[in-house]
Amino acid sequence: MLVIRPHTPGKPLTLDIDARTLCGDTVSVRVSHSGYSLSYTPVGSAHWRDFPMSEAAQDALAGVRPGAFILLALQDDRPVGIAVAAFSRTNWCEVLDLRVDTSCRLQGIGRMLLDACVRAAERENMAGLRMTVSDGNPAMCQFAEHCGFRLEGIDRLYFAMSPEEKLKPLMRRACALFFYLQKEKH
């Protein structure tokens, strides 16, 4: 049985989640008068990539990020997914990290974790969710779009100085894509 529950702060957290992503597309951003849109182009061969947890998510896991919370997806008491989020001073619930074990994907676990983040944002009267995704992670970009997020901003230098990206020429480094899911207006 699958359960989504908050992690108790201060309680040790051990995760054995294989969160690699099979990347077989490149992401292109198109700019128009109505905003941004993404297109995906297949590459010659797909490869597995592991995306490290952001510093902000690591701070939340360590208990030093104010306003942060952690949600676990448990299947028969085994962690199969995690969402790390925090309430920002700018009235957004920032999804800092979201990952689901590769053996449990395509079962709606990621969506259930996001839905729990939405409920937390509603309880705190936040404007909605914000998620920062690398354009080098096409699967997460597609997942965000599928879940109703809209691409509302881009930062070409956000990831540029990370150790992995510094190995690439500046024009080939990953860009940060800022996705937003606004709460419905009544």
RAWO-V871810 format. One record per run of one state. SS is the DSSP state (hx for helix, st for strand, lp for the rest). FROM is the first residue (numbers start at 1). TO is the last residue. If there is no record, write none. Layout:
<<SS | FROM | TO> <SS | FROM | TO>>
This chain:
<<lp | 1 | 1> <st | 2 | 6> <lp | 7 | 20> <st | 21 | 32> <lp | 33 | 34> <st | 35 | 49> <lp | 50 | 54> <hx | 55 | 62> <lp | 63 | 67> <st | 68 | 75> <lp | 76 | 77> <st | 78 | 87> <lp | 88 | 92> <st | 93 | 100> <lp | 101 | 101> <hx | 102 | 104> <lp | 105 | 108> <hx | 109 | 123> <lp | 124 | 127> <st | 128 | 134> <lp | 135 | 137> <hx | 138 | 146> <lp | 147 | 149> <st | 150 | 155> <lp | 156 | 162> <hx | 163 | 166> <lp | 167 | 169> <hx | 170 | 172> <lp | 173 | 175> <st | 176 | 182> <lp | 183 | 186>>
